[in-house]
Amino acid sequence: MLAEKVRMFVTFEVSQMSAMIDVDGVSPDNPKRLYREVIHKWIFEREFDKNSWILSKLSSAEV
């Protein structure tokens, strides 16, 4: 065995909206409620002799 850790890469694409909405349902910063396509990448690691996975890195980018 050459490595001490296992890595698992997870990628998923989402439609995401970011907006602040007041009590009346009005969004001053995104009034048209526009969505953007985002790809998220998560990397999990664990040591061979352990059962628990640890989220070691994450990133996201717009498509």
Secondary structure in CASP SS format (residue, H / E / C, confidence):
PFRMAT SS
TARGET T0000
AUTHOR 0000-0000-0000
METHOD secondary structure of the structure
MODEL  1
M C 1.00
L C 1.00
A C 1.00
E C 1.00
K E 1.00
V E 1.00
R E 1.00
M E 1.00
F E 1.00
V E 1.00
T E 1.00
F E 1.00
E E 1.00
V E 1.00
S E 1.00
Q E 1.00
M C 1.00
S C 1.00
A C 1.00
M C 1.00
I C 1.00
D C 1.00
V C 1.00
D C 1.00
G C 1.00
V C 1.00
S C 1.00
P C 1.00
D C 1.00
N C 1.00
P C 1.00
K C 1.00
R C 1.00
L C 1.00
Y C 1.00
R E 1.00
E E 1.00
V E 1.00
I E 1.00
H E 1.00
K E 1.00
W E 1.00
I E 1.00
F E 1.00
E E 1.00
R E 1.00
E E 1.00
F C 1.00
D C 1.00
K C 1.00
N C 1.00
S C 1.00
W C 1.00
I E 1.00
L E 1.00
S E 1.00
K E 1.00
L E 1.00
S E 1.00
S E 1.00
A E 1.00
E E 1.00
V C 1.00
END
